[in-house]
Amino acid sequence: MRARFTYLGDMLFWILVAALTAALAVILLYPLLRGAKAADNIRAGEAAVYRDQLRELDRDLNGGLITPEEADYARAEIGRRLIAVSADEPAETPKPARHHRFTEAFVLLVLPVLGLCLYLTTGRPDLPSQPLEARLENPGNDVAVLITKAERHLAEKPDDGKGWDVLAPIYFRTMRVNDAQVAYRNAIRLLGPSPVRLDGLAETLMAVSDGVVTEEARQVLEQSLTLEPDNPRARFYIALSMEQAGRPDEARQAFEALAKQSPDDAPWLPLVNQHIATNGGVPAGANPAAPGANPATPGGGPAAPGNPTQQDVAAAENMSAGDRQQMIRGMVESLDAKLSEDPNNFEGWMRLVRSYAVLNDKDRAAGALKRGLAAFPPPGEEGRQLLALARELGIATEGATQ
């Protein structure tokens, strides 16, 4: 029985292919089969219009709307046009329209053969049909099918808090931010607030507002801090909200406090240092073990591209705000040059795009984004993170993927 249904499915597929091919051939052949009939219809229509104009002219003359002289002049002009149209008509019986034999043969024979060969070469006619139900039972690594399966489950059991908790970050990573917001709210309502869920909801709210820490997002972050006072993500975004609100002193103090509490090898420390410098402060060192050690790298290892060295921090302490800003720009340009030589540094591209953004140099930020996407294309996880960062910072992504 199953083999019979498979056979019927295959037959239905080829019947649909044949029907579509025939329909396409009719559409392509129709202008050729019409021949000169369209032109004859146009001439007949023009002649009918001129005859109507002559009858209307007689009515206007009888009604006294025009003088006999005006009527004679108009009648002569309309008659001239009518004669010109009639002269274009063939005097003898028109010959049957000449068919475009070669073109018709090409459309009827060559195009279907070419299409069939292309399908047999690139397609999989031996692959059995796999309807949605079968794919839902065995989704594999297909994220779209996994999401569909989870959505079906939640449609049947909307009070499954764990399902919403799993689906929310997946929505966010696939840039379905409105769906992610609903999922996070449902997870918090059903399972209760937690730092991870609250931080995820706050990031979703910021993504909806193009990277701006709104008042609602700030309240969510403050609730997260009541559950985990040392939550670095919540503290960072609250400091960022101060920076966006035009309160640089408060923002600098908040970022400096976050830098002091962060471990030496915290991955967010370079970004925190950039914001400290942007708000007029001195990037924090992290227990350097030797001169020239990178403050973000324990043990005095080599400096990561773009991070300030201990000499940079010491020199910045005696600089004016303008000189300090110039030093920061030089560090960013140094990172840019290093990435041009070695583009296979994803963290470096993330840091460079954000650095140009905080320096309010959106053109260079967009250029860095485009180069970063050339090294890490959007279909990959790194490319999607770069695009998400650009949207968060308000950097135009149009043309960046070309």
C-alpha positions as CSV (number, residue, x, y, z in Angstrom):
1,M,0.0,0.0,0.0
2,R,2.8,2.4,0.9
3,A,4.5,1.6,-2.4
4,R,1.3,2.4,-4.2
5,F,1.0,5.8,-2.6
6,T,4.6,6.5,-3.5
7,Y,3.9,5.6,-7.1
8,L,0.9,7.9,-7.2
9,G,2.9,10.7,-5.6
10,D,5.5,10.4,-8.3
11,M,2.9,10.4,-11.1
12,L,1.2,13.4,-9.6
13,F,4.6,15.3,-9.6
14,W,5.3,14.6,-13.3
15,I,1.7,15.4,-14.2
16,L,2.1,18.8,-12.5
17,V,5.5,19.3,-14.3
18,A,3.8,18.6,-17.7
19,A,0.9,20.9,-17.0
20,L,3.2,23.7,-15.9
21,T,5.3,23.2,-19.0
22,A,2.3,23.3,-21.3
23,A,0.9,26.4,-19.7
24,L,4.3,28.1,-20.1
25,A,4.5,27.1,-23.7
26,V,1.0,28.6,-24.4
27,I,1.9,31.8,-22.7
28,L,5.1,32.1,-24.9
29,L,3.4,31.0,-28.1
30,Y,0.4,33.2,-27.8
31,P,2.0,36.4,-29.2
32,L,3.4,34.5,-32.1
33,L,0.1,32.8,-33.1
34,R,-1.8,36.0,-33.1
35,G,0.1,37.2,-36.1
36,A,-1.1,40.5,-37.6
37,K,-4.5,40.2,-36.1
38,A,-3.7,42.7,-33.3
39,A,-2.6,45.3,-35.9
40,D,-5.8,44.9,-37.9
41,N,-7.9,45.3,-34.7
42,I,-6.1,48.5,-34.0
43,R,-6.8,50.0,-37.5
44,A,-10.4,49.0,-37.3
45,G,-10.7,50.6,-33.9
46,E,-9.2,53.9,-35.2
47,A,-11.6,53.9,-38.2
48,A,-14.6,53.4,-35.9
49,V,-13.5,56.3,-33.8
50,Y,-13.2,58.7,-36.8
51,R,-16.7,57.7,-38.0
52,D,-18.1,58.4,-34.6
53,Q,-16.5,61.8,-34.7
54,L,-18.2,62.6,-38.1
55,R,-21.6,61.7,-36.7
56,E,-20.9,63.8,-33.6
57,L,-19.9,66.7,-35.9
58,D,-23.2,66.5,-37.7
59,R,-25.1,66.6,-34.4
60,D,-23.1,69.7,-33.3
61,L,-23.9,71.4,-36.6
62,N,-27.6,70.7,-36.4
63,G,-27.7,71.9,-32.8
64,G,-26.0,75.2,-33.7
65,L,-23.0,74.6,-31.6
66,I,-20.6,75.2,-34.5
67,T,-20.8,77.2,-37.7
68,P,-20.9,75.6,-41.2
69,E,-17.4,76.8,-41.9
70,E,-16.0,75.2,-38.8
71,A,-18.0,72.0,-39.6
72,D,-16.5,71.8,-43.1
73,Y,-13.0,72.3,-41.8
74,A,-13.4,69.6,-39.1
75,R,-15.1,67.2,-41.5
76,A,-12.2,67.6,-43.9
77,E,-9.6,66.9,-41.2
78,I,-11.4,63.9,-39.9
79,G,-12.0,62.6,-43.4
80,R,-8.3,62.9,-44.1
81,R,-7.4,60.8,-41.1
82,L,-10.0,58.2,-41.9
83,I,-8.7,57.9,-45.5
84,A,-5.1,57.5,-44.1
85,V,-6.2,54.7,-41.8
86,S,-8.2,53.0,-44.5
87,A,-5.3,53.2,-46.9
88,D,-3.2,51.1,-44.5
89,E,-5.7,48.3,-44.7
90,P,-4.8,45.5,-47.2
91,A,-6.8,45.8,-50.4
92,E,-6.9,42.0,-51.0
93,T,-7.8,39.1,-48.8
94,P,-5.0,38.9,-46.2
95,K,-2.8,35.9,-46.4
96,P,-2.7,33.5,-43.5
97,A,-0.3,34.7,-40.9
98,R,3.2,33.3,-41.3
99,H,4.1,31.2,-38.3
100,H,7.5,31.4,-36.7
101,R,8.2,27.8,-37.1
102,F,11.7,27.8,-35.6
103,T,10.6,29.8,-32.6
104,E,7.6,27.6,-32.0
105,A,9.7,24.5,-32.3
106,F,12.2,26.0,-29.8
107,V,9.5,26.8,-27.3
108,L,7.7,23.4,-27.7
109,L,10.7,21.1,-27.8
110,V,14.0,22.7,-26.8
111,L,12.9,24.5,-23.7
112,P,11.2,21.5,-22.0
113,V,14.2,19.3,-22.9
114,L,16.6,21.8,-21.4
115,G,14.5,22.2,-18.3
116,L,14.3,18.4,-17.9
117,C,18.0,18.0,-18.3
118,L,18.7,20.8,-15.8
119,Y,16.4,19.1,-13.3
120,L,18.0,15.7,-13.8
121,T,21.4,17.2,-13.3
122,T,20.8,19.4,-10.3
123,G,17.7,17.9,-8.8
124,R,16.9,14.7,-7.0
125,P,14.1,12.9,-8.7
126,D,14.9,9.8,-6.7
127,L,14.4,11.6,-3.4
128,P,11.1,10.6,-1.8
129,S,8.6,13.3,-0.8
130,Q,9.0,14.5,2.8
131,P,5.9,16.4,4.0
132,L,6.0,18.7,7.0
133,E,4.8,16.1,9.4
134,A,7.6,13.7,8.5
135,R,10.2,16.6,8.9
136,L,8.7,17.5,12.3
137,E,9.2,14.0,13.5
138,N,12.9,14.0,12.4
139,P,14.0,17.7,12.2
140,G,17.8,17.0,12.4
141,N,19.7,20.3,12.4
142,D,17.0,22.3,10.6
143,V,16.4,25.3,12.9
144,A,13.3,26.4,11.0
145,V,11.7,22.9,11.5
146,L,12.8,22.8,15.1
147,I,11.1,26.2,15.7
148,T,7.9,25.0,13.9
149,K,7.9,21.9,16.1
150,A,8.2,23.9,19.2
151,E,5.5,26.4,18.1
152,R,3.1,23.5,17.5
153,H,3.8,22.1,20.9
154,L,3.2,25.5,22.5
155,A,0.0,26.0,20.6
156,E,-1.3,22.8,22.1
157,K,0.3,23.5,25.6
158,P,0.6,27.3,26.0
159,D,1.4,26.9,29.7
160,D,4.6,25.0,29.1
161,G,7.0,27.5,30.6
162,K,10.1,25.4,29.7
163,G,9.1,25.4,26.1
164,W,8.8,29.2,26.0
165,D,12.2,29.4,27.9
166,V,13.9,27.3,25.2
167,L,12.2,29.1,22.3
168,A,12.8,32.7,23.4
169,P,16.6,32.8,22.8
170,I,16.2,30.9,19.5
171,Y,13.8,33.6,18.4
172,F,16.3,36.3,19.4
173,R,19.2,34.7,17.6
174,T,17.1,34.4,14.4
175,M,16.2,38.1,14.7
176,R,12.5,37.4,15.4
177,V,12.6,40.0,18.2
178,N,8.9,40.5,18.6
179,D,8.3,36.8,18.9
180,A,11.3,36.6,21.3
181,Q,9.7,39.3,23.5
182,V,6.5,37.4,23.8
183,A,8.3,34.2,24.5
184,Y,10.5,35.8,27.3
185,R,7.4,37.3,28.9
186,N,5.6,34.0,28.9
187,A,8.6,32.2,30.3
188,I,8.9,34.8,33.1
189,R,5.1,34.6,33.8
190,L,5.1,30.8,34.0
191,L,8.5,30.0,35.5
192,G,9.2,33.2,37.4
193,P,11.9,35.9,36.8
194,S,15.6,34.9,36.7
195,P,18.6,36.9,35.7
196,V,19.0,35.0,32.4
197,R,15.3,35.5,31.4
198,L,15.2,39.2,32.5
199,D,18.5,40.0,30.7
200,G,17.2,38.2,27.6
201,L,13.9,40.3,27.7
202,A,15.9,43.5,28.2
203,E,18.1,42.7,25.2
204,T,15.0,42.0,23.1
205,L,13.5,45.3,24.1
206,M,16.7,47.0,23.1
207,A,16.7,45.2,19.8
208,V,13.2,46.4,19.1
209,S,14.2,50.0,19.9
210,D,17.4,49.8,17.6
211,G,19.9,49.5,20.5
212,V,18.4,52.1,22.8
213,V,18.0,51.1,26.5
214,T,14.4,52.2,27.0
215,E,12.9,52.9,30.3
216,E,11.1,49.5,30.3
217,A,14.4,47.8,29.5
218,R,16.1,49.6,32.3
219,Q,13.4,48.5,34.8
220,V,13.8,44.9,33.7
221,L,17.6,45.2,34.2
222,E,17.2,46.7,37.7
223,Q,14.9,43.8,38.6
224,S,17.7,41.4,37.3
225,L,20.2,43.2,39.6
226,T,17.9,42.6,42.6
227,L,18.2,38.9,41.9
228,E,22.0,39.0,41.1
229,P,23.7,42.2,42.2
230,D,26.9,41.4,40.4
231,N,25.3,40.6,37.1
232,P,27.8,42.1,34.6
233,R,25.4,42.1,31.7
234,A,22.7,44.1,33.5
235,R,25.3,46.5,35.0
236,F,26.7,47.1,31.6
237,Y,23.4,47.9,30.0
238,I,22.4,50.2,32.9
239,A,25.7,52.1,32.5
240,L,25.0,52.3,28.7
241,S,21.5,53.8,29.4
242,M,23.3,56.6,31.4
243,E,25.6,57.2,28.4
244,Q,22.7,57.3,26.0
245,A,20.8,59.7,28.3
246,G,23.7,62.2,28.1
247,R,25.0,61.6,31.7
248,P,28.7,60.9,31.0
249,D,30.0,61.2,34.5
250,E,27.5,58.7,35.9
251,A,28.1,56.4,33.0
252,R,31.9,56.6,33.5
253,Q,31.5,55.8,37.2
254,A,29.2,52.8,36.4
255,F,31.6,51.4,33.8
256,E,34.6,51.9,36.1
257,A,32.8,50.0,38.9
258,L,32.0,47.2,36.4
259,A,35.6,47.1,35.3
260,K,36.8,46.8,38.9
261,Q,34.5,43.9,39.7
262,S,35.3,42.1,36.4
263,P,38.0,39.3,36.4
264,D,41.2,40.0,34.5
265,D,40.2,37.8,31.6
266,A,36.6,38.9,31.3
267,P,35.6,39.0,27.6
268,W,33.6,42.1,28.1
269,L,36.4,44.1,29.8
270,P,37.8,45.6,26.5
271,L,34.4,46.9,25.6
272,V,33.9,48.3,29.1
273,N,37.3,50.1,28.8
274,Q,36.2,51.6,25.5
275,H,33.1,53.1,27.1
276,I,35.2,54.4,30.0
277,A,37.4,56.2,27.6
278,T,34.5,57.5,25.5
279,N,33.0,59.1,28.7
280,G,36.3,60.8,29.6
281,G,37.8,58.2,31.9
282,V,41.0,56.2,31.8
283,P,40.7,52.5,30.8
284,A,41.2,50.3,33.8
285,G,44.3,48.0,34.0
286,A,43.9,44.5,35.2
287,N,46.9,43.6,37.4
288,P,49.6,43.7,34.8
289,A,52.4,41.3,35.6
290,A,55.1,43.1,33.6
291,P,55.6,46.3,31.6
292,G,53.9,46.1,28.3
293,A,51.4,43.4,29.5
294,N,47.9,43.7,28.3
295,P,45.6,44.7,31.1
296,A,42.9,42.4,29.8
297,T,45.2,39.5,29.5
298,P,46.4,37.8,32.7
299,G,50.0,36.7,33.1
300,G,51.5,39.4,30.9
301,G,50.8,37.6,27.7
302,P,50.8,39.4,24.3
303,A,48.2,42.1,23.9
304,A,45.1,41.3,22.1
305,P,44.5,43.5,19.1
306,G,43.0,46.9,20.0
307,N,43.3,46.5,23.8
308,P,45.3,49.2,25.7
309,T,48.7,48.2,27.1
310,Q,49.9,49.3,30.5
311,Q,52.0,52.0,28.9
312,D,48.9,53.3,27.2
313,V,47.0,53.5,30.5
314,A,49.9,55.2,32.2
315,A,50.3,57.7,29.4
316,A,46.6,58.5,29.3
317,E,46.5,59.5,33.0
318,N,48.5,62.7,32.3
319,M,46.6,63.6,29.0
320,S,43.9,66.1,28.4
321,A,40.5,64.9,27.2
322,G,41.3,65.8,23.6
323,D,44.7,64.0,23.7
324,R,43.1,61.0,25.3
325,Q,40.5,60.8,22.6
326,Q,43.2,61.0,20.0
327,M,45.1,58.2,21.7
328,I,42.0,56.1,21.7
329,R,41.4,56.7,18.0
330,G,45.0,55.7,17.3
331,M,44.4,52.4,19.1
332,V,41.3,51.8,17.0
333,E,43.1,52.5,13.8
334,S,45.9,50.1,14.9
335,L,43.3,47.4,15.4
336,D,41.9,48.2,12.0
337,A,45.3,47.8,10.4
338,K,45.9,44.5,12.2
339,L,42.5,43.1,11.0
340,S,43.4,44.1,7.4
341,E,46.5,41.9,7.7
342,D,44.7,39.1,9.5
343,P,40.9,39.2,9.0
344,N,40.3,35.8,10.7
345,N,39.7,37.4,14.1
346,F,36.0,37.5,14.8
347,E,36.3,39.2,18.2
348,G,38.5,41.8,16.6
349,W,35.8,42.7,14.1
350,M,33.2,42.9,16.8
351,R,35.5,45.2,18.8
352,L,36.3,47.4,15.7
353,V,32.7,47.9,14.7
354,R,31.7,48.9,18.2
355,S,34.8,51.1,18.6
356,Y,34.0,53.1,15.5
357,A,30.3,53.4,16.7
358,V,31.2,54.8,20.1
359,L,33.6,57.2,18.4
360,N,30.5,58.3,16.4
361,D,32.2,57.4,13.1
362,K,29.3,55.5,11.5
363,D,30.9,55.5,8.0
364,R,34.0,53.6,9.2
365,A,31.8,51.4,11.4
366,A,29.8,50.5,8.3
367,G,33.0,49.8,6.3
368,A,34.4,47.6,9.1
369,L,31.1,45.7,9.2
370,K,31.3,45.1,5.5
371,R,34.9,43.8,5.7
372,G,34.0,41.7,8.8
373,L,31.1,40.1,6.9
374,A,33.5,39.3,4.0
375,A,35.6,37.3,6.4
376,F,32.6,35.9,8.3
377,P,29.6,35.7,5.9
378,P,26.0,36.3,7.3
379,P,24.9,32.6,6.9
380,G,27.3,31.7,9.7
381,E,26.8,32.3,13.4
382,E,29.6,34.9,13.5
383,G,28.1,36.8,10.5
384,R,24.7,36.9,12.2
385,Q,26.3,38.2,15.4
386,L,28.0,41.0,13.4
387,L,24.7,42.0,11.8
388,A,22.9,41.9,15.2
389,L,25.6,44.1,16.7
390,A,25.2,46.6,13.8
391,R,21.5,46.8,14.3
392,E,22.1,47.3,18.1
393,L,24.4,50.2,17.3
394,G,22.2,51.7,14.6
395,I,24.6,51.0,11.8
396,A,23.1,50.6,8.3
397,T,23.3,47.0,7.1
398,E,22.1,47.7,3.5
399,G,24.7,46.7,1.1
400,A,27.0,45.3,3.8
401,T,26.4,41.8,2.6
402,Q,27.1,42.5,-1.1
